[in-house]
Amino acid sequence: MELQRSGVHDAQRPRHRPRRNTSLWPWSHRSLLAVVDVACVIWAVTGAQFLRFGVKDPTLDVMVKQAPYTIVGAALAVAWAIMLGLWGTRDPRILGYGPAEYKRVTTASLWLFGGVAVVSYVFQLDTARGYVAIALPLGIASLLFGRWVLRNMLVHDRMAGRRLSRVLLIGSADSVEHLNRQLGGHPEAGYRPIAAFIPDHDGADVGRRGERLPVVGAGPSLDAILRAITQTKVDTVAISGGAAIPTETLRQLGWQLASQDIAMIMAPALTDVAGPRIHTQPVAGLPLIHVTTPKLEGAQGVGKRGFDLIVASILLAVLALPMVVVALLVKADSRGPALFHQTRVGKAGDLFDMFKFRSMAADAESRLDELQGSSDGNGVLFKMKNDPRVTRFGRFIRRYSIDELPQLLNVLKGDMSLVGPRPPLPGEVAGYDDFAHRRLLVKPGITGLWQVSGRSDLSWEDSMRLDLYYVENWSMIQDLMILIKTIRAVVLSSGAY
């Protein structure tokens, strides 16, 4: 009676008491992040002061008083650390996976220094521009490096089964199996599915690659879902778009989970869609999700082409002499031309000659048929880890992708891009279905998601999925990230043969 008089609905009162989320890893990791952030900003402001002023400690006129730059730097460091916290850069949901953490760190820093510029202008403070010009990039670089180191530590722990959120999956059997496969296949994201709740359960468990995910409940009732949460002791509940649960029950479930500090995730039936394509718009109490498709035309196309031309020109200018040396070594190692060209399929199905340093014997193409039965490739492409046609020097340049450097000429010609889908052979394209042809909507690339995700170790399906993902989710930021990851992939030479 008292609850009803106060206007509180019975549905808001917890009916079951699932174990409150007591995981300590978010708190400990966020504390470590805060310590590293403070160290980075102190290093940035101290380094900027030393590089700009040396051992001197000049002053800044503030109103009628003078403040030593040591105090100015200390105030800036405190404001910087607070800004990083207010901007949500230590939110557990963005740690360990995706670019959101790095974006927030960069954005928070830029906004802080934008504020410094505005304050300096309004109050006519003669802030040393050289000091700011050093502190900002030095701080961002230090912060990003520190975050990268801590992310690697977090991912290492997650791959070993630690620092993971225990997840109960709710939905139809098919949607739960899909969620289980996607979340379980990416432990670095921080989620470990441990059980499923299927409202229309038919009695069978759902599986992922031979592993069975137990079904701990069925039915659309709120009580049944809460019992499953209590039984599994999860700290996260993921609900798929195909869950046969009444809207009111979902609403009440959200109240129950919030009261128990258990995270609630809604997983729509969208696959291979990157964050920048998703825009949420609340309309009449409904969170409508708008999904856009990037188009490589207009300003975006000009920007990508301009980036390709500038970077390819710089790389060719820097690598011209080393490439000449490689060409001479190819000639000295075996008979035949230094360059090898092969017909590939480009944007819109146009054919072009792709250049590479020759890494095989001159008669390699004529010997292909006799080796088809020994392929280690992905079922469509011929690959051999110990291909007898590869020369001694060819094996070295393949291992570190040096043989692909002449493709920079293809980039200048406009046949290829620095980043894009793998350039296919005409025989591959002949077997494409309607969906696979979408990878021809953009220019092929020297590197791409396939290059940084396993290269020749990938299955045909995975290679195609990555290429289509790139086409559907293109962005300049993604291109830059792929280029950075390519350096690591080349150094480790994983999947290269």
N, C-alpha and C positions, 0 to 999 in steps of 0.2 A: 504493500500500500504506500509506503513511504517513497519507494522508487517511482511508483506511478505518479504520485503527487509532484515529485520534483521534475517530471518530464523525461525521465530516463527509460528507454524502452528495454524490455527484458532481453531482447536480442543482443543488446550491447553488453550484458553481463556475462562474463566467461562461464560457460557451462562445464568445460573441462580445463584442467590446468596442465597444458603441455610444459615440459621443462623449459624454463626461461633460457634464452641464449646466453651461455656462460663462456663461450669461446674467448680466449684471451689474445689470440693472434692479431685481430684487428687493432686492439689497443697497443700491444707491444710493437707492432710494425709501424703504426702511426707515430708512436713515440720516437722510434728510431728515425723515421722520416723527418720529424721535427728537429731532431738533433743535427742530422745531416744538412737540412735546409739552413739552420742557423750558422753552421760551420761554413757553408758555401757563401752565404751573403756576407759574413764577416770577412772571409777571404776576398770577396769581390770589392768591398768598400775599402779594405785595407790596401789591397793591391792597386786599386785606382788612385788612392791618395799617394802612395809611394811612387807610382809611375808618373803621376801628374806633377807632384810637388817635391819628390825626393824625400829627404829626411826632415825637411821643414814642416811646420804645422801652421799654415796661414789661417787667416780668419775670414769669416763671412759676415758682412754687415746685416744684422737682423734688427729692423727698426732702429733704435738708438743704441743698441748694444752690438758687440762683436762676439761671434761664436767660433771657436777653433774648429777646423775641419774634422778633428778627431771626434768632437761632440756631434757634428753634422753627420759624420759617417755612422756613429753609433745610433743616432735617431733613425737614419735611413735603414740600417740593418734591422732594427726593431720593427719599423713599419713594413719592411719587406717580408719578414717572417710572419707578421700578423696577416698581411695581405694574402700570402700563400694559404694560410689557414682559412681565411674568410672565403676564398675563391673555391674551396672544396678540393684542393689538390691532394688531400690525404683521405679522401672518401674511399672506404674499402671497396666500393663497387667498381672503381675504375683502376684499381691497383693490379698490376701483373699482366694485363691483357689490353690490347688496343692502344690507340694514340691519344685517348682523352686525357690521360695524366699529363703527358708532355704538353698538350695544347693548353691545359689549364695553367701549368707552370709558366709557360711563355706569355699567355694572355694576362695573368695576374701581374707579372713583372712589367709588361708594357703599360698597363693601366697605372701602376704605381708611378712609373717615371713620367707618364703623361700628367699625372697629378702634380708631380714635382715641378714640371715645366709650367703648369698653370699657376701654381702657388708662387713660383719665382717671378712670373710675369705680373700677377696681380699686386704682389707686395714689393715689386721692383727689387728683387734680390739678385745680386750679381753672382749667381751660382756659376762656378767654372764649368764651361761647356766641355772642356777636355776631360774633367773628372767624371761627368755624367756619361760621356761618350765611351769611356773605358769601363766604368762600373756596370753599365747595363749589359753589354755583350759578354763581359767576363762573368757576371753573375748568372746570366741565362745559361751560358755554356757549362759553368760549374754545377748549377742546379740540375740540368739535364743529364750530365755525366753521373752525378750522384744518384739520381733517380734510376738511371740505367743500371748502375751497379746493384742497387737494392732490388730492382726488379728481377735481375738475374738470380739473386739469392732467393727471392720469393718463389720464382718459377721453379728453381731447383728443388725447393721444399715441396712444392705442390706436385711436381713430377714424382716425388718420393712418397706421396700420399699424405703429406702434412699440410696444415694451414688451408684446409678445404672446408667449404660449407656443405653440410649434409642436406641433401635435397630430396623432398618427396614430390614426385611427378604426378599430376592430376590431369586426366584427359581420356580420350579414346585409346584403344590399344595401339592403333597405328601412330597417332600423334605422340603418345608416350614413348613408343619405340624410337621414333625419330628424335625426340628430345634426348632420350637416353644415349643414342648414338652420337649426337652432336656434342652434348655436354661431356659425356664420358670420353669422347675422343679428343677433348681439349682441356685437360686438367689444369693447364696454366691459367685458364680463366677463373679457377677457384671454386668450381662446383663439382660435387660428387653425388650423382644419383644413387640412392640406396634402396628405394622402394617406390612402388607405384600405387595410386588409387584410381581405379577405373570405374566410373559410375555405371557403365553398361557391361560390366565384367562377365566374360563367358567361361571363366574357370581356369584359363591358361595364363602362365607367366609370360612376360615379354622378355625378349633377349637382345643382346648386342654382342655380335662376334663370338657366339658360343657361350656368353655369360648370361645367366638368368637374373632378371630383376624381379624380386618377389612382389606380388600384388597383395597388399595388406588391407584392402577394403574395397567395397563396391556400394553403389547406390548414390542417389543425389542428395541425401539428407546431410545437414550440417553436423549433426551428432556423429554420424559415421566418419566424416572427414576428420573431426576433432579427435576421435578415438584413434584413428590412424596416425595422426600427428603425435599424440601422446605415446603410442606404442613405438614409433620409430625414433623419437627424440631428435627430430630434425630442427635445424635453425633457418631453413628456407623452404618455401613451398612454391613450386613452379606449375602454373596452370596453363594448359595449351588452349589454343583457339577453338579446338573441337570438343572441349569438355561439355558433356551434357548435364550442366548444372544450372538451375534457375538463377536468374539475375539477382533476385532478392537473397538467395542463399550465398552467392558470391559476395554480395555487399556485407552480409552479416559475418562471413568468414574473414573479410578484411578487418572488421572491428575486432574479432577474436584474436587474430594474429598480431595486430597492433598492440593489444593489451599484453601480449606475451613476448613482445620484442622479437618476433619471428618474421623474417622478410617474406614478402609476397611478390612473385614475379608473374606477369602475364606474358605468355609466349605466343604471339600470333602466328598463323600458318604462313609465314614468309620465310623463305630460305635464300641464302646467299645475297642478302641485302645489307649494304654497308650503312653505317650511321648517318652520313651526310645526305642520304637519299630519303631519310625518314623524318617527317615533320608532324608533330602532334598538334591537333587543334581541338580544344574542348568546345563542343556544340550541344546545347541543351542537356548538359550533364554527361554527354558521351565523349570519350577520348578518341576522336577520329584520327586515324593514321594516314597521312598522305605520303605516297611513295612516288618519287620523281625518278626520271631516267636521264642520266647525263648525256648530252649530245656534243660530240667532238666537232663542232662547227661554229662559225662566227668567231667571237672573241676567244672562246676556249680553244678552238682549233688553231687560231693564229698564235695564241700563247704557247701551246704545246709545240707547234712547229718552230717558233722562235727559240724556245728553250733547246730543242734538238739541235738546231743549227749552231747556236752559240757554244753549247757544251761539246758537240762533236768537233767543231773547228778547234777549240782549245785543246781537246784531247789529241787530235791529229798533229797539232803543232808541237805539243809536248812529247808525243810518242813517235814522231816521224823517224828519228834516228834509231831508237830501239826496234822499230818495225823493220827498218832496212837491215839491221843486224839479224833479226829473226828470219827474214827472207833469205839472207845469205846462208844461214845455218841450215835452213830447210833444203836448199839446193845442195849444200855440201853433204848432208846426211843421206840423201837418196836421189836417184835420177828422176827428173821431171820438173815441171814448173813450180815456182814458189807459191803461186796463188792457185786456189781451186775454186771454180765457180759452179753453181748448181741452180737449176731452175726451181724457184719456189713461188708460192701463191701469196700475193699481197692483198691490200685493201680492195674490196669489191671484186675479188677474183682475178685481178690483174696479175700476169706472170712477170717475174723479174729474175735477173741473175744475182744470186747472193754470193758474196766473196768470203773466202776463208783462207787462212794459210793451210797449205796442203799438209795433212798429218798422216796420210796413207801412201802406200806404194802407188805408182802411176797407173797400174792396171787394176786398181781396187774395184772399180765398177764391174769389170768383166768377171771378177771372182765372187760376186755377191751371191749368185744362185747356189753355188756349192756350199755356202755357209748358212743358208736360211734355216736349216734345221737346228742350228746351234745358237739361235738368238737368245739373248738375255734381256731383250727389250720388254715393252709393255703390251705385246700382243699385236700391235699395229706397226710400230717402228722397229726396224732392225737395229739391235745393239748387242755388242759382245764385250764383256769385261776384259777378255784377253783376245781381242781381234788380231789374227795373224797378219792382217794387211797394214796395221798401224806401225809406223817406223819408230825407231828409238827416240828420236827427237820429237816426233809427232806425239808420242805418249806423254811427254813432258808438257808440251804446249796445250794438249787437250786437258791435262790434269788441272791446269790453272787458267783455262779458257783463253789462253793467248792466241789460239788459232782463230778466234772470233773477232779480233781487233780490226781486220780489214772491213768488217761490216759497218764501221764508222763511215766508209765511203758510200755505202748504201743509204745511210742516214742523210748525208749531204745531198745525194741524188733525189731523196724524197721517197724512196722505195720502202724504207723502214723507219722506225722510231727508236729512240734509246730504250724505251720501255713499252712493252706490248705483248700480245700473244706470241707463242712460238711460231716462226714461219713454217707453214706446212708444205709438204710435197704435193704435187698435182694428184698423185695416186691416193693420198689420204683424203683430199678434198672430194674426190670422186665417190667416196663412201660416206660422206657427211649426210646426216639427216637435216631436217629443217632447222632444228635448234642449233646444231653445230655450226651451221652457216653464219650464225650471228658473230662468231669470232672473226669473220672477215669484214665486219663493219669498221674496224680500225686497222691501222698499219701494224704489221708484226714488229716485234722488238728484239733488240740485241739481248736484252734481259727481260724478265717478267716474273710473275708469281711462280711459274713453273721452275724458274732458275733458282729461286731462293727457297723452294719447298721440297727439294729432293731430286730435281733434274731427271736423269735417266732411271732413277729408282721408283718413279711414280708410275702408277698404272695408267692405262689409256683413259679410263673414266676420270681419275683424279686430275690428269693433265687437262682434259677437256673442261672439267668443272672449274678449275682455276682460271683458265683462259676466259670462259664465259663470265665468271665472277668479275674479272678485270674489266671486260667490256661493259658490263652492267653497272659497275660502280666506279668508273674512272674518276680520278681527281688528281690535281697537280701534287697535292700533299702525298697521295698514295705513290705517285711516281717517284718522288724524292725518297720516300721510305724504302721503296724497292731498290733504288740505286744504292742506298746505304747498306741494305742487307746483302746486296750482291757482292760487296767487298768481302763480307764475312764468308759467304758461300764459296767464293773463289779461293780465299785463303785456306779454308778447310777442305776444299775440293771434294765435297760430299756429292755422291751421285754422278761424278764425272768419269766417263769412260767411252 
